[in-house]
């Protein structure tokens, strides 16, 4: 099985507490439904900054990161199928999917 990193971007950040709770319940149900495919549930992140050779952008750039998860799947297509079911997409967010490279670090 290959590992894939899901990088969550954007999404509705102006939810009421009740809407946030409903979204979290959907997200947890989706995550639980992935079963053994979940390698690391990951975590949400706060306001990101972008560091480059030209300096630091404190607004997180054009499409700021909002969280990560690591899954495993038989193929990229299988990982895409799992990712398409994420409730993060229902709140206007996007998910960047990338295969993890197996190399010594």
C-alpha positions as CSV (number, residue, x, y, z in Angstrom):
1,X,0.0,0.0,0.0
2,X,1.2,3.5,-0.8
3,X,0.9,6.4,1.6
4,X,-0.7,9.6,0.5
5,X,-0.7,13.0,2.2
6,X,-4.0,15.0,2.2
7,X,-3.4,18.7,2.6
8,X,-6.6,20.6,3.3
9,X,-7.0,24.1,2.0
10,X,-9.6,26.8,2.7
11,X,-13.1,26.0,3.8
12,X,-15.8,28.0,5.6
13,X,-14.3,29.5,8.7
14,X,-17.3,31.5,9.6
15,X,-19.5,28.7,10.9
16,X,-21.7,29.0,14.0
17,X,-20.7,26.8,16.9
18,X,-23.6,24.5,16.0
19,X,-22.5,24.3,12.3
20,X,-18.9,23.7,13.4
21,X,-20.1,20.8,15.6
22,X,-22.2,19.3,12.8
23,X,-19.2,19.5,10.4
24,X,-16.9,17.9,13.0
25,X,-19.4,15.0,13.4
26,X,-19.4,14.5,9.6
27,X,-15.6,14.7,9.5
28,X,-15.2,12.2,12.3
29,X,-17.7,9.8,10.6
30,X,-15.8,10.1,7.3
31,X,-12.5,9.5,9.1
32,X,-13.8,6.5,11.0
33,X,-15.2,5.2,7.7
34,X,-11.8,5.1,6.2
35,X,-10.8,2.5,8.8
36,X,-7.3,1.0,8.4
37,X,-6.6,3.3,5.5
38,X,-5.9,6.1,8.0
39,X,-2.2,6.1,8.9
40,X,-2.3,9.4,10.8
41,X,-5.5,11.5,11.3
42,X,-3.3,14.5,11.3
43,X,-4.4,17.8,12.6
44,X,-5.9,21.2,11.8
45,X,-3.5,24.1,11.6
46,X,-3.8,27.8,12.5
47,X,-2.9,30.7,10.3
48,X,0.0,29.7,8.1
49,X,2.9,31.9,6.8
50,X,4.8,31.3,3.6
51,X,8.6,31.5,3.8
52,X,10.6,32.0,0.6
53,X,14.0,33.3,-0.5
54,X,12.2,36.7,-1.1
55,X,10.8,36.9,2.5
56,X,7.9,36.0,4.6
57,X,4.2,36.3,3.7
58,X,2.1,36.3,6.9
59,X,-1.3,35.8,5.2
60,X,-0.7,32.2,4.3
61,X,-0.5,32.8,0.5
62,X,-3.2,32.4,-2.1
63,X,-4.5,29.1,-0.8
64,X,-3.5,28.7,2.9
65,X,-3.2,25.3,4.5
66,X,-5.9,24.3,7.0
67,X,-4.8,20.8,8.0
68,X,-3.3,17.5,7.0
69,X,-4.0,13.7,7.1
70,X,-2.0,10.7,6.0
71,X,-3.8,7.7,4.4
72,X,-2.8,4.6,2.6
73,X,-4.3,3.1,-0.5
74,X,-3.7,0.5,-3.2
75,X,-3.5,3.2,-5.9
76,X,-3.8,7.0,-6.5
77,X,-7.3,6.4,-7.9
78,X,-8.3,4.6,-4.7
79,X,-6.9,7.5,-2.6
80,X,-8.9,10.0,-4.8
81,X,-12.1,8.0,-4.3
82,X,-11.6,8.2,-0.5
83,X,-10.7,11.9,-0.6
84,X,-13.8,12.8,-2.7
85,X,-16.0,11.7,0.2
86,X,-14.5,14.3,2.7
87,X,-16.9,16.8,4.2
88,X,-14.2,19.4,3.8
89,X,-15.2,19.6,0.2
90,X,-18.8,20.4,1.3
91,X,-17.7,23.6,3.1
92,X,-15.9,25.1,0.1
93,X,-12.5,23.6,0.9
94,X,-10.1,21.8,-1.4
95,X,-7.8,18.9,-0.7
96,X,-4.4,18.5,-2.3
97,X,-3.4,14.8,-2.5
98,X,0.2,13.8,-3.0
99,X,2.0,10.4,-2.8
100,X,4.5,10.1,0.0
101,X,8.0,9.4,-1.4
102,X,9.7,6.3,0.1
103,X,13.2,7.5,0.5
104,X,15.7,7.7,3.4
105,X,15.9,11.0,5.1
